[in-house]
Structures are given as C-alpha cells and as structure tokens.
Amino acid sequence: MMINQASARAHEIACRVERFVRETVVPFEHDPRLGTHGPSDELIAELRVKARKAQVLTPHIRDGGEHLSHAETALVLRKAGLSPLGPPALNVAAPDEGNMFLLGRVASPAQKAHFLDPMIAGEARSAFFMTEPAAEDGAGSDPSMMRTTARPDGNHWVIDGRKAFITGAEGARVGIVMAMADEGATMFLVDLPDPAIRIERVLDTIDSSMPGGHSVVTIDGLRVPADQILGEVGEGFRYAQVRLAPARLTHCMRWHGAATRAHEIACLYAVRRHAFGQLLVDHEGVGFMLAENRIALQQAELMIDWCASVLDTGDMATTESSMTKVAVADLLFGIADRCVQVMGGTGVSGDTIVEQVFREVRAFRIYDGPTEVHKWSLAKKIKRETLASLEKMAQ
C-alpha cells in the first residue's frame, strides 16, 4: 500500500523514536531518580541530552515550529509512550506537549520567543494552572466554577487564588495561569518560579510518570505585565478548548504505547512460564486475555486515528475527542488489568513496568475530564439533536 509523503516522514520519525525509547530510555526505567512524584529534573535533563544527540527531541515539532499533523503525531507519540519515561525524555509529555500546541496557536511572536522556544528546545518545563481545590467549590471538571481572580492594576494584572492538581508546577519555568477577570476567563503567561506562586504540597497520587508530580498551589498577589496575557482578555475558555481536545488525544496516544509495551511483557511471560503441565499461554483463560488485549489495542488505535483525522480537517473535534478519550481510557485500563492478571504476583510487583502502566492508565480515566463528565456532555448533545429532530419532523 502506498503512503503519502507526510506519512512516510512520520513513519521515519516514529521508527527513530521507537529505537531510541527501546534502546536508550528503557534501561533507565529502574533508575533511582524515578520517584513517587515522577522522574527528577536531573534524570530528564540527562535523557534529553541523549535525545537531542539522536535527533528525536521534540520530534513532533519540526524546525521553524511546524507541527506534524495530528495523524502523524499519533504515529510518533505511540512509540514515545512505549516507556512511561519516554514522553518526558523526548519532550512530548503532558502538560508541556499541550502547552506548546496552545502557545503555537495563540501566543504573540514575542511571547513565543520568550516562553515557547525554550520549551521546544527541551530547556524549560511548563505547568497549566486551571483546576482548583474541590473543598473550596473551585474549578475542577467544571471550569465555570473558577474562583481565582484577575484584576487590572495599571499596566499589570494582579492574580489571587488557589489551584490544585497542577501537573509539573514544581520545577516548571513557564506557567499558564487561568483566572476570572470581569470580562471572563483569561490566560496569563508567567515566568517561574515566582514568589507569589507558592507550592503548598505535592500530592501523593496513584500515578508517578510526570516530572514535578501534581501540586496544590497558592497564588497571592501575582503581578503579570499586560503584554503577558495569552490572546485576548475574556477568551480563556475558548483557548482552553483549542488546547484540551488535542491534549486529550495525545494522552491517548502516549498511553496506547505504554499499554502496548505492557502487553508485550505479558505475552513474553505467558510463553515462558509453565503451570499445570503446560505453558501459561496454552491455558484458555490466559490465551483469551491476551487475545482480548490484541483486539482492544486495535480498537483504541482506530479511535485515535479517527479523531486525529477529524482534527486534521480543522474541526475542533470536541465530540470526537470526548468519545475517543472515554473509549481509549477504558480500553487501555482493561488491557493493563489483564496484563497484571496474566502475570499474577509478578504483575503487581515493580519487577516490570506493568504495575506502573496499570496505575497510570487508571489515573487517565480521571485526568483531562473523568469518563462520566464526557459521557454527560455526550448525552446532552444526544438530547439536543434528538429534540431538534423531533421538532423538524413535527413541522
């Protein structure tokens, strides 16, 4: 089958990424610098030096800032995800990947030079400050509940509030802060660290792959120059949608790679381990679980590629990304769960990355919108469409 020139380019990049992850990144999976709050910045810096030398650093963004298409990015990020350490090593991890995409679309030339270029070069990590503590009825799955405020003060804006589950805040150099102005939600670009942004604590969470972990943050009298507003005042929710739909999908891409690797490990275990007089894989219960994994991986890949193709038309793909996020998160969790089950005690140990993949994809069913919120949004759309159809029939 012939592939177009763009796809040929993406396949070549994906092959180089896969080789780098398997040969260079995987040996670091038991490095002592991997902690409960993610890999250390020292470890990430070391791996990025290697990635830069191998010409696979930030592989989805070409010279001059040109992004691969979403379909091409899917090929590359699935390979980057073959190790949980792969995305941060290659500079394609969340939240940086989504933040780079947003800045590429919305930031001014001066803002790109100051904030975006160091991120693309792998020299700066970033954080996206939107979610707020539930105890304060702050913005979680419902951003309209945002309590963080922004008020103009001369040629600056002053921001006050608290944020929670802020991925990568500890150690980040670039911040995108969402706050409510009189005109509506607004995004601000911030140099980090800043004394007005204080990390209260880094949460202990089920996942452990993202540098800096997830923090609770207090913002007290943060002064931001007016020229560091991202886009226009009051347009924060619209810009969030520019970021969120592709970011949901790239999460799916990366964790598809991790689930693929977990399945590979479970298959190797099943064809080497003997139990009750035969290879484990020859027991129907085990063989069927591996077969279900193969089916689920293919289904997830097709959903990802379908949503990517919609995004590549220029559509916001809000509905498609919600559908894909729900389906892929559930499919990948099922795969990881079956891998653990196939491997028994070894599956719940830290001897392989299988137990980590299980933890990571479990968290993914909540991150970037819980499954139930996406289903609720889809149900509202179904209701609107069905009622509109009834009204049309009645005319």
N, C-alpha and C positions, 0 to 999 in steps of 0.2 A: 504494500500500500504506500502510495506517495504521501509525503507530508510537506506542508508549505515551508517556506524559508524560515519564518518566525519559529515554527515548531521545531525545525532542525536545530536552530540556535538554542532553544530552550532544552532540547534533549541533550545537547552537548554540555551545557552548563550543569544540567541535572546529573549527568554521568560524572563530571568532575566533583560535584558536591558529594555524591554518594561515596565516591572513592575516598575523599578527604574524611568524611564522617566515619566510615568503617575503619580506615587505616590509621587515622591520626586522633580522632576525638574519642572513639570507643575505649582505647586504653586508659583514658583519664576518668572513666566512669566510677572508679573507686578511689579517686584522689582524696586525700584528707581535707582538701579545701572545699569540698562539697558539704554544705551544712544543711540544717533544717530550714534555713531561710534562703536557700539557693546557693549556687556557686559563688565563691568570693570574687571580688573585682580583680584580685591578683591572678587567679586562675583564668578568668575570662580574657584579661589582657594578654596572658601568655598564649592562649589558644588563638586569639585574633592576630597575633604576630605570625603564627603559622598559617592561618587562613589567608592573610594578606600575601604571604610569600607564595602560596598555592593558587593565588588569584581567584579565590572563592569568597572573599569578604564582601558582604552586602551584595550577593550575586544577582538579586532581583532588580537592582538599580544599576544601570549602565553609566558610562562616562557621560557627563553633561546632565545627569539627573533623570535620564529616560528610564521609566519603569517598564519591565516586562508586562505583557498583558496578564489579566487575571488567570487565563487558561495556562499561559506559560509559567506563571508564578506557582500554580498548583503542582506542576511537574517538579519544580526546584524545591519547594518547601516540603513536599512529601519526603524527599530524600534528606533534607536537612533534619527532619524530625526522626530519623532512624535512631538517633540517640537523644534522650532528654537534654543532653548537654550540647547537642548540635546547633539548635537555633541561637542561643546566646553566643556560642563560639563563632558562628557565621554572621552575626548581627542581623538576624531575621526573627528575633524573639519578640513576644509581646512584653511591654507595650510599645517598644521602640518601632517595630515594623509599622503598626497602625499610626503612630505619631508622625513617622516620616512620610507616610502616604498623605495624611491630613495637611502637613506643612507644605508638601509639594503641590497640593491643590489650592490652598488658601493663603499661605504666607506671602508677604511682600518680598521683593528682591533683597532688601536689606535684612529682613528677618530670616530669609533662607541662608544668607551668607553667615549670619551670626549664630543661628540656632540649628539649622538643618545640616549644613555642610559638615560640622564636627560629628553629627550623628551618623551620616552616611559613611564617613571615614572610619567609623567604629571607635572614635575617640571620646564619645560622650554618650552616657545613658540618659533616658528620659523617664518622666512619670506623668500620668494623666490624672489630674485631681478633680474627680466628679462625684463619686459615691460618698455618702455621708453616714454618720452613725445612726443605726436604727433606733437607739434609745432616745434620740432627740427628734424622732419623726423626720429625719433628714432624707435626702435623695438617695434611694437605693435603686430598686428596679423601676421606680417612678421618678425620673429626673425632675418632674414638675414640682416636687416637694422640696426642692433645693432651698436651704436656709443660709448658705454662705452669701454674703452681700458684697457689692462693689459700689463705691460712690466716688464721683469725681472730686478732685481737690487740686485746683489749678491745672497744671499740665500733667498731673498724675492721677491715678485711681488708687483708692485705699480699699483693701480687701480684708474681711474678717469672717471667720467661720471655723468649722471642723470638718475633716474628711476622714474616711475610713476605707480599708482595703485598697490602699493606694500602692499599686504594684511598682516596685523599684524605686520608691521615694528615697530610701537610704542609699546614698552613693550616686544619685542622679545629678546631672549638671544642667538639664533642661526640664522645665516644668510647664505644663499646660494646665492652667487653673480655670475652672468653670465657676462663675459666680453670678448672682442675680443683680442686675442693675435695674433702674427704674424702667428702662426700655426693654428689659427681658434678659434672658441668659446670655452671658458674654464670656468669651475665652480670652485669657491673657497669657502671654509668653513670659516666663520668669527664668532668670539665671539662678542656679542652685549651686551650693547651699545659700540660704538667706536666713538671717537670724529671726525674721518674722514668721518663718515656717518651721515649726518645731515638731519633731517626731516624738510622740508620746511613747509609743512602743511598737515593736514589730510583732505582729500576731503569729502565734503558732498555728499553722494551718495544715491540712491534710497533704497539700502539695509542697514540693520543695525544688522546683526546677528553675524558678525565675530569680535572677540576681536581685538582691535587696529585699526579697520577700514582700509582704503586704503590711503596710503601716497604717496606724491611726495618727492623724496629723492635726495640730492646731495652727491656724493662720491668724495672727494677731497684728493688725495694723500694717499689713504688707503694702508697700508703696510700689506701684508699677507705672513707668512712664506711659503716656498715652500712645506713643508710637509702638508699644509692645502689645497693643490689642490685636488679637488674631482675627483678621477680617473686619467685620463691622459690629458695632455695639448692638446687642439685642438679637444677634443671629446665632447664638451659641448652640441652640438645639438643632438648627438646620445643619451646622457644621458637624455636630455630633453624628448625624445620620450619614454624612459624607464619610466619616471615619468608621462607624460601627458596622455597617453591612459588610464591607471588605474585610474588616478585622475579625468578625465572626468567622468568615470563610477561611482566612489564613490560620486561625486556630484549628479549624477542621483539617486543614492540610497538614500542619505540623503533627497533630496527634494521630492522624492516619499513619504517618511514618512510624511513630512510636508503637502503635498497635501492630503494624506490620512486623516490626522487629520482635515484639513480644511473641507474636505467632510463630516466627522463625525459631525462637528459642524453645517454645513449647513443642514444636514439631521435632526438633533435634532431641529433646528429652524423651519424647514418645517413641522414637525409633532406636533409642539406645537402652532404655530401661526395660527390664524384664519383670513381669509379675504374673503369678499363677500359671507358669509354664509357657508363656509367650510374650512377645514384645508388647509393650503397653499400647502401641498404636493399633494392634490387632484386636484389642478388646473393643467391641462395637461402641460402647459408651464413650470411649476416648476418641476413637476414629470419627464418630459422628460430631463431636465437639469441634474437632479440627476442620471438618468439612463445613460446619456452620460458620466457622471463622472465615474460611475462604470465601464463602458466599457473602458474608457481611462486609468484608473488605472491598469486594467488587461493588456491592450496592453503595457503600459510602463513597467510593471513588467516583461513581457515576453521578451521585448527588452533587459532589463538589464540582465536578466538571460542568454539570448542567448550570449550577448557579454562577460559576465563573463565566460561562458563555453569555449569560444574561447581563452580567456586569460589563462585559466587554462591548455590549451594544450601546453603553452609555446610560442604561437604565439604573435607577437607584437600587433595584432588586431587594427592596425591603421585605416583601413577602417571601421571595425565593430564599433569601438568606436566613430568615426565621425558620422556614421549613427545613432547610439544609442543616442548620445548627441543631435543631431538635433531633432529626433523624440520625445525623452522623454522631452526635454525642451519645445517643442511646446505643447505636450500633457498636461504637468503639468501646463503650463500657462493657457491653456483652462479650466482646472479643477478649478484653483484658480479664474479665471474670472467668471465662472458660480457660484461658491460659493458666491462671492461678490454680484452677481446679484440676487441670491435666497434670500439673507439676506437683500437686499435693503440698507436703511440707516445704519442699524447695521453693514452691511458688510464693509462699508467704514470707520467705527469708530474703535477706539482702544479698544473697549469693549471685543473683542476676537482677536485671533492671525490671523484670516482670512485675514485682510488687510495687515498684515506683510508678510504672505505667498505669497500673490499676488505680493508685491513689490520684495520679494526675488527671486521668480521664473522668474519674468520679467528680473531681472538682469542676471539670469543664462543663458538667451538666448544670452548674450554677453560674459560672463565670460568663460574662457577656450576655447575660439575661438567662434566668432559670427557664428550664423547659416549660414549666407551667405558664410563665408570662408570655412566652412566644405562642403557645397554644391558645391562650386567651386572646391575644392580638389577632391570631388567625381566625378564631371563632367569631370575633366582632366583624371581621371582613366578610366572612361567610354570611353572617346575618344581614349585613348591608346589601350584599349582592343578591341574596335570595329575596329580600323585601323589595328591592328595586325591580327584580324580575317579575314578582307578583303584580306590582303596580303597572308595569308595562303590559302584562297580559290582560289586566283589567281595563285598559284603555280601548 
